[in-house]
Amino acid sequence: MFRRILSKFGLIDADGNQRPGTWTENLLARAAPIAKRHLERDSSLSTRDAVYLGIVDIEEKDGAPRVPTRDMERLVHFVRPWTDLLLKNDMLAPALQFESNDLAAPRRLLYAYCFAAETLREEANTVLASIERSFGSSRFSQARLLLNLFETDAHTRRNNEKNIFYEEMIFKLLSESGRGADPVTITVSRADDITGSEATANDSDDGHNGDGDGLVQATFSALAEQTGIRINILARHDAEVALWHDAQLGGDSDNPDRALLRTIPPRRWRPVGDFFERSVAESVRRQIVERGARRWIEGLVRSVYFVLLATGETGYEYLAFNFIEWTDKHFDSKGTRVLPHLHRLCAVEETALPDALRETLDTYFEDCRQRLVLPDADAVAAEINEICRLITAADLQTVPPGDYDLGGLVLDRCLGIEHPNIARALRLHRLT
């Protein structure tokens, strides 16, 4: 039975080979049929509440402390933030996630808060210690997830965001690679074919497992095995999405529960080879379309803002000039006004950085969808091929082991942000 569920959710392929799913992936796979049974037994339940109950049922079956109520008005205050934490953690690349045992402390904290347990202060201190460990080990997404569990005043939130921003950007752009002084290159089977003019990332008629796609997969596999640089895509597995639809756990177009399918199953950062049901180019194209240009612009603005604030040279000063020229070209000569606007919000008006970024993008890039032409499948495939060629020819000594965003690399190339070499581009798109 469990094997059949895993197969439906895309956790094993057609040949029966298991794709290593995370703890949350397997939790969702097991919770879906239970959620459907809750809906069948109680038509007054919303789809979302049924999913919440399914998750709690599975956790309790696996030994988690029993939740003292099934009254949804009370239960939702516990299970909603808990499910949100689970899903956002599972969005991270596997190497950057909390393990299941690491999540026990935040679960206990939410439990103590929602059900008035006497251990609330003790559990809060345990989670605060986890935040310190995540911050100290440069797991900044982990730190953000746990910080969101605490209600803080505006001043504290602003300081937290500022500290994470600086430390995260230093880690991404300026930290040592730890590789020593010798050149770091990779060897790929048939690497000479990748550089050929006829090779594409999408050679087969159906866009799946073409020869070019195999060469792309081989490049990224060699990169991970030989250097520890893991190239990731943000996507969802088709089979998993289809099962939630088929089980009618996403609602219909007139049902507010339809929003459930925007978060369950979540879009996850996973290595390129994890999405065996479609080509690499198609997976990246979907990421670009679903995330859009705004997310990419936000990351670009964050990086340039850090470069302008940094003391001393960063090696990314070229990015500030490129950004101004690019903004002038695409957004009516606004290039020199964007960063001063952002800085005034942060430094003078004391706006938290995420809010300041949102307001800046609303002011200067609200029409980015109309002004920027996102790449089609052929353009994405061509740029992935070129990225593979550059990687096989590059000295990657300055690029630390870790997880990196392929979609960001592709958009840089398609939308006109130039880098002096692939190593610089990679570091800009490191996941943390």
N, C-alpha and C positions, 0 to 999 in steps of 0.2 A: 504493500500500500504506500509506504513512505517513498519507495523508489519511483512509483508511478507519479506521485506528487512532484518529486524532484524533476522528473522528466518533463512534466507539463510546465514547470516553472523555468525550464531552460537550464537547470543545474546539472543535467547530464545531457550529452548530445545524442544524436540518432544512433551512434554506434555503442552507446552505453558507457562512454567514458565520462567519469564524473568531473565536472568543473568545480574547483574548490570554492564553495559558497561560504560567505561569512556567517557568523552566528545570527545576525538579524535577517539575512536572506532566508536561512532555514527556519527561523521563527515565523516569518511572514508566510512561507510556504505551508507551514503546519497550521497557522492561525486562520487562513482563508476559508477552508471547509468548515471550521468551527463557527466562524462568523456567519457563514451562510445558514448554518443550522439555527443559530440564534435568531436570524431574520425570519426563518420559516416558523419558528415557535412563537415569536412575538412580533406581529406586524406593526406594532406601535413604535418599535425601535427604528432609529435612523440607521442608515448604512454605516456611518462613521462609528456610532456607539456599538454596533454589532462587531465591528473590527476591533474596537477597544476591548470589548469583552473577550473576543477570541484570543487576543494577545495575553490578557491577564490569565485566562484559563490555561494556556500553554505554559506560561511562566510558573504558575502554581503547581502544575503537574510535574514540572522539572525541579521543584523544591524551593521556589521563592516563597517568602513569607506571605501568608494568605491575606488578601485584602478583606477587611471586616465588613464590607457592604457590597451589594450589587445594585444599590439605588444609584441610578445614573447621575442624578443631580449632585450627589456627593462624590461618586466614583470618578466623574469626569475631571474634577480638579486635580486628581492624582494621575490618571492615565493619559490625559491629553498632553501635559508637558513631558511625561515619561516617554510616550510614543514619539513625540517630536524629537526628543533627545536621541532615541534609538535610530530614527530615520536619518537625522542629520549626521550622526556618527557613521552610519552605513554609507552615506554619500562620499565619505573620504576614501582616498586610496587605501587599500587594505593595510599597508605598512604604517599608515598614519592614524589608524583607528584605535579606540579603546578596545581592549579585549573584553570578553564577557565578564570576567572576574573584576575588571576595573570599573565596570558599570554598577557593581553591587552597591558601592557607597552612595552615588547620586540617587539610586532607587530608594535606598534607606532614608536619605534626606527628604525626598519628596513624600515618602510614606509618613515620616515623622511629622512633617509640616501639615499634611492634609488630614491626618487622623490624630493630631494632638498627642503624639508620643512624647514621653519624658526625655527621650534621647536626642531631641532636636539640636541642642547646642553641640553635643558631642559629634553628631553626624555632620553638622555644618563645618566644624573644625576639620573633620576628616576630608571633606570635599575641598576645603580651602587648601589643605596640604597637597591634594591632587592637582589643583590649579598651579601651585608653585612648581611641582614636579614637571608638569606639561610645559610650563613657560621655560623652566631651566633646561629642558631637553629640546627646545625649539619646536614643540608641537603646538603651534599657535592656534590652529583650528580647535584642538582639544580644549585649550584654555578658554576660548570664546564660548564653547558649548557649555562648560561648567559655570562660567561667569553669568550666563543668561538665566541660571537657576535662581540667582539672588536679585532681590529688589534693591536697587541702589539709587542714591540721589544723583542729580545731573552732574555735579562736580566729580564724584567718584567715577561715574561712567565715562566722563570725558577723559579723565586721567588714565583709566584702564585702556580705552581705545587708543590714546596717544602712545602709551608705552608699548602696546602690542604692535602698533603700526611701525614704530621705529625699529624695534627688535626684529620684527618679521622682515622688513626691507633690508636691514643689515645682514641678516641670515641669508636672504635670497641673493643679494647682489655682491656682498663684500666678504662673506665668510670664506675661510680657506677650504680648498677642496680636499685636503688631506692625502693627496696623491704623490707628493714628492715632486722632484724637478724633471723627471724623465717624461718624454712624450707618451701620451695615452691614445692609442688608436685601436680600431676593431678590425677583425677579419670576418667577412661574410661569405658564405658559399655563393658562388656565381656573382660576386660583387661587381665583376666587370659588366654583367648583363644589366645591372641596375642603372648604370651610367649611359646605357645605349638609348638612342633616340626613339626606338620603337617600343621600349618597355613602358607600360603604364600601370597605375595602381588598380586598374579596373578592366583587365583584358578580356574577361569572360563575358558572354552575352548577357548573363543574368547578374553581373556585378558581384559574383560570389566565388571566392577561391580561384580566381584567374591566376595565370602564371605571374603577372605583374604583382598581384596581391600577395602571392607567395613570397616574392622577392622582398616586398615591403615588410611582411611578417618576419622574414629571415633577418632583415636588417635590425629591426627593433628587438628581436629575440637575442641576437648576438650582442647588441648594445647592452641589454640588461644583464646577460650572463657574464660578459667580459669586463664591464665597467660599473655595474650596479645602477645605471641610469635607466629608469623605467618610464616608457612613454605611455601616457594614459589618454583615454577618451571618456567624456562624460555622456553616459547614455543609459538606456533601459533595455532589457532583453525583451524582444518581441513576444516570445512565448509567455513570459510572465505577465506582461500587459494584457495579452489576449485572454489569459485565464481569469484575471480580475473582471474583465468585460463579460466573459462567458458566464461567470458566476453571478453576474448582475450585482457586483459589489462596488460599482462606480456610479450608480444612479443613471438617470437619463437626462436629456438636455433641459428638461423643466424642473429638475430636482437639484436643490442646493448641494446634495451629497455628490453630485458630479465632480465637484472640486476635489474629492478624495483621490481621483486618479491623477491629479497633478502632483501628489505627494506619495502615494502608495500604488505601485512600487516606486521608490525614489530613483531619480537619475543618479547614477553612481560613477565616481571616478574609478575606472578599472583599466588594467593593462590592455594594450591593443589586441592581444591574442584572446582575450576573454569573450569577444563578440564574434563567435564562429558562425553565427547565422547570417551574416551579411559582410560585404567588403569593408575594408578599412575606410575607403573614401566615402562610402555611404554613411557609415557611423559618424565620421567627422562632419559630413554635410548636415546630418540631422542635429548634431550638437550646435553647429553654427546657426542653423535656422531657429532652433528652440531657445537658445540663449540670446541670440541676436547680437547686434553690434554694440548695444548700450553696455552690456557687461564687459565687453572687450575694451571699450573706451574708458570705463571706470578703472579697470586695471592699469591702463596706460596713464591716466591722470594721476593715480596713486604713485606710480613709479616715478614720473617726472617731478611730482611734488617733493618726493623724498630726495631726489637728486639735487633739486634747488635748495633744500634745507640743509643738506649734509655739509659737514665741515671737511674741507679738503676734497681732493679728487676722488671720484667714484669709478671712473672709467665709463660712465654712462652719460657724460655731459652731452654727447652727440644726440642722445634721445630727446633732450629738451629742445634743441634746435630743430630736429626732425618733427617733433610734435607741433611746434609753432608753425612751421611751413605747411605741415599737413592740415592743421586746423584752418589756416588762412585759405588754403586751396579749396577745402570742402565746406567750410562754414563761414564764408563771407568775412574774412580778415579778423577773426575773433581770437587769433592765436595768442596775442600778447595780453589778453584780458582774462583768460580762463583761470590761470594760476593765481594772479592777484585777488580775484574774486574769492577763490577757495581759501586763500590765506587770511583774507579779512574775516571770513566767517569763523575760521578756527581760532585765530589769534586775537581778534578784536571783539567779535560778538560771542566768543567762547562757545561755539557750536561743536558738538561731538563730531568727529571726523566722518562717520557714516552718514550722518544727517547733512553735513556740509557738502559731501560728495553728491548726495542725492539732489540737493538744491542747485549745485553747480551744473550737474548734467541736465536738470530740468531747464535751466536758464540758457545754456549754450548748445545743448545737443538734443533737445527734445524732438527735433525732426530728423534724427540720424537715420531712421528707417527709410525715409524718403530720399535722403541725400546720398546714402552709401548703398552701392550695389553689392549684395552678398554673392560669393562665388557659387557657380553651379557645380554639378557633380564632376564635369570634365576638368574644370579649373582646380577643384579640390584635389582630384587625382593627380594632376600634373604637379601641383605644389608639394604633395606628399612625396612624389617621386624625387623631386629636386631636393627636398629635405633629406631624404635617404642618401642621395648622392653626396651632399655636403657632409653628412655625418661620417660616411665611409672614408672621406678624404681628409677629415679634420683631426687636429690634435685636441683631445678633450681633457687635457691635463687640468684645466681650470674649472671643470664642471664637476661638482660633488656628486657622489651617489645619491639617489633619491628619485622622487616622482615628478614628472613634467607633463605639461598640457600640450598635446598635439594640435588641438583646435586653435589655441592661441598662436602657435607658430604659423599655422596655415593662414590665419587672418592677418597677421603682420605682413606676410608676403603678398596676399591678395589685395589688401587695402593700402599698401604703400608705406609701411613703416620699415625702414631699412636698418640693418645691423652690420657692423664690420665683419662679423663671422658668426657661424652657427653656435659657437660656445656662448657668446654674449646673448644671443636670442634665447637659448635654452635656459640660462639662469634667470632671465626675466620671467619665464613661465614655469618656475618651480612651484610645486604644490607644497603647502605646509599644513 
